[in-house]
Amino acid sequence: MSPVNAHSARVSGISGGRSQALDALLESSLKMLRQAESRDWLDVIQTGILRKQMIDDFFATPVTAGEENDVARVLGRMLQINEEIEELAVHSRGGVGESIGAIQQGRRAVNAYSENTASAVARGATE
């Protein structure tokens, strides 16, 4: 993957700490991909655990309508990265069953947050 493609989901419309937190989520996912490419599955799992905490922290504050597009773009890129990691895990040898499970759990968490965010934004727009 080229560096341009790796960072194509960079945040552009969010300011301040939220932008940095969203960038950090994407960077964490890219770090997991690099670790998977190096077959460092334990590191992938450990980084995934930290990323999950970062996701929890980010979504502790509801996403505003102005943030929605950037958040959706980054979450979409994170899902793509997770799929790439899963592919690498499937093609890797030895002891990756737990890794695949942890990655899939992370993927489900990102999907759930994405769905909840869209729902919360929609509710906020109707109030």
C-alpha positions in Angstrom: 0.0 0.0 0.0 1.4 3.4 -0.9 1.7 6.1 1.7 -0.8 8.2 -0.2 -3.5 5.5 0.0 -2.6 4.7 3.6 -3.4 8.3 4.7 -6.2 9.1 2.2 -8.8 9.2 5.0 -7.0 12.0 6.9 -9.3 14.3 8.9 -9.9 17.7 7.3 -13.1 19.2 8.7 -12.7 18.7 12.5 -10.7 21.1 14.6 -8.7 20.7 17.8 -8.4 17.7 20.0 -11.2 15.7 18.2 -9.2 15.9 15.0 -6.1 14.7 16.7 -8.0 11.9 18.4 -9.5 10.8 15.1 -6.1 11.0 13.4 -4.7 8.9 16.3 -7.4 6.2 15.6 -6.4 6.0 12.0 -2.7 5.9 12.9 -3.3 3.1 15.4 -5.1 1.1 12.7 -2.2 1.7 10.2 0.2 0.6 12.9 -1.7 -2.6 13.3 -1.5 -3.2 9.6 2.3 -2.6 9.6 2.5 -5.1 12.5 0.4 -7.6 10.6 2.6 -7.2 7.5 5.5 -8.1 9.8 3.6 -11.0 11.3 3.8 -9.5 14.8 0.5 -10.8 15.8 0.9 -10.3 19.5 1.7 -6.6 18.8 -1.4 -6.4 16.5 -3.6 -7.7 19.4 -2.0 -5.3 21.9 -2.3 -2.3 19.6 -5.9 -3.4 18.9 -6.7 -3.3 22.7 -5.3 0.2 22.9 -7.2 1.3 19.8 -10.4 0.0 21.3 -9.9 2.2 24.4 -9.2 5.1 22.1 -12.5 4.4 20.2 -14.4 4.3 23.6 -12.8 7.6 24.6 -13.6 9.3 21.2 -17.2 8.2 21.2 -17.7 9.1 24.9 -18.5 12.5 23.4 -21.3 12.4 20.8 -20.3 13.1 17.2 -21.7 16.4 15.9 -23.3 16.8 12.5 -20.3 18.8 11.4 -18.0 15.9 12.3 -20.1 13.2 10.8 -18.5 13.1 7.3 -14.9 13.0 8.6 -15.8 10.4 11.3 -17.5 8.2 8.7 -14.6 8.5 6.3 -12.1 7.5 9.0 -14.2 4.6 10.2 -14.6 3.4 6.7 -10.8 3.4 6.2 -10.4 1.7 9.5 -12.7 -1.1 8.4 -10.7 -1.4 5.1 -7.5 -1.7 7.2 -9.1 -4.4 9.4 -10.1 -6.4 6.3 -6.5 -6.2 5.1 -5.2 -7.4 8.5 -7.7 -10.2 8.4 -6.5 -11.3 5.0 -2.9 -11.2 6.2 -3.9 -13.3 9.3 -5.7 -15.9 7.1 -2.6 -16.3 5.0 -0.2 -16.4 7.9 0.9 -19.6 9.5 0.6 -20.7 13.1 -1.4 -19.4 16.1 -3.4 -16.8 14.3 -6.9 -18.0 15.4 -6.8 -15.7 18.4 -5.5 -12.8 16.3 -8.3 -13.2 13.8 -10.8 -13.3 16.6 -9.4 -10.1 18.2 -9.4 -8.3 14.9 -12.9 -9.4 14.1 -14.0 -8.1 17.6 -12.4 -4.8 16.8 -14.2 -4.7 13.5 -17.5 -5.3 15.2 -16.8 -2.6 17.7 -16.0 -0.1 14.9 -19.2 -1.1 13.1 -21.3 -0.7 16.3 -19.8 2.7 17.0 -20.5 3.7 13.4 -24.1 2.7 13.5 -24.6 4.3 16.9 -23.0 7.5 15.7 -25.2 7.8 12.7 -28.2 7.1 14.9 -27.2 9.7 17.4 -26.5 12.3 14.8 -29.9 11.6 13.2 -31.6 12.0 16.6 -29.8 15.2 17.2 -30.9 16.6 13.8 -34.5 15.9 14.6 -34.6 17.5 18.0 
